[in-house]
Amino acid sequence: MKELLERLVEKHQFKTREGKCADYIPLLAEQDPSQLGITVVTRNRGIYKAGRFPERFTMQSISKVIALILAIMDCGERKVFSMVGMEPTGDPFNSIYKMEIFQTQKPLNPMINAGALVVTSLIKGQTVEEKVGRMIHLIEEMTGNINIKVNEDVFRSEYETSHRNRALAHFLKELHLIDRVEETLEAYLRQCAIQITCEDLAKIGLCLAQYGKTFDNRMVVPACVSRLAKTFMVTCGMYNASGEFAIKVGIPAKSGVSGGIMASVPMRMGIGVFGPALDQKGNSIAGTALLEDLSRQLDLSIF
Ligand SMILES: NC(=O)CC[C@H](N)C(=O)O
């Protein structure tokens, strides 16, 4: 496995030159765009790594999966989906367009920013610290890594420039879908700035792949919630590129603008990818190519 991963990283390395780092969050713009790396954790606890990635990077949108799992565990499916929809969108992740034009009265799904803000506001906790602390705790449970923290600099860097998300939050407040604008925005941006390793990503993927059971056999997420999370990853996990990704790669996956991708191959493996050079839609450009190739080589598509 390690040789295969090394070969594929080398093969797709050139692709990093075709994308660019997210620049709307100032600190993410400083990442080295030539990095590309992958970690695979298999069912029998094999851990394989190849390529180059920093020790830690921020989850960004990958945290939306964690927030959704926790909100459902806290409030139940019925409550969550009375306030956020289940349909994919053809619009970018930070779009305000559909809510504004069609008056759908609720965000289309929990994987776009508008939906994620609603989901985060549903997580139990009196304070921002408590909500984010509970998300961190769930990540620690899923990964077995007890050293999960928020990167304060990335949080600040985004908080100070997050005009679009702030606008979305105000719009959601007007629709009575969230209560406290600033608290919800802060909790959401802090969850995006939670730092993980590539191995953590792979272990989260494996936990979902095993219907809530961790790599070391602890049951931490109900099976039905894991299934639901993976289904959203298939339909909405790669933003408005999810259809093409399902056809070419065929693995439930969630990306983030820091360049991470968390992928989950049911009952087989979890995969963490890092490559901060992004394509137009905000997905790791070389990371996606790498996953496509790996899926073909190991016949990983679920379809
Ligand atoms: N797609 C992403 O990873 C977006 C996360 C980012 N923090 C934002 O809200 O814009």
The ligand as an SDF file (V2000), in Angstrom:
LIG
                    3D

 10  9  0  0  0  0  0  0  0  0999 V2000
  -15.4420   25.4290    2.0500 N   0  0  0  0  0  0  0  0  0  0  0  0
  -14.8700   25.6660    3.1950 C   0  0  0  0  0  0  0  0  0  0  0  0
  -13.9850   24.9540    3.6540 O   0  0  0  0  0  0  0  0  0  0  0  0
  -15.3380   26.9060    3.8230 C   0  0  0  0  0  0  0  0  0  0  0  0
  -14.9360   27.0770    5.2510 C   0  0  0  0  0  0  0  0  0  0  0  0
  -14.6450   28.4920    5.5690 C   0  0  0  0  0  0  0  0  0  0  0  0
  -14.3110   28.6190    6.9490 N   0  0  0  0  0  0  0  0  0  0  0  0
  -15.8370   29.3830    5.2030 C   0  0  0  0  0  0  0  0  0  0  0  0
  -16.7770   29.4440    5.9330 O   0  0  0  0  0  0  0  0  0  0  0  0
  -15.8420   30.0320    4.1900 O   0  0  0  0  0  0  0  0  0  0  0  0
  1  2  1  0
  2  3  2  0
  2  4  1  0
  4  5  1  0
  5  6  1  0
  6  7  1  0
  6  8  1  0
  8  9  2  0
  8 10  1  0
M  END
$$$$
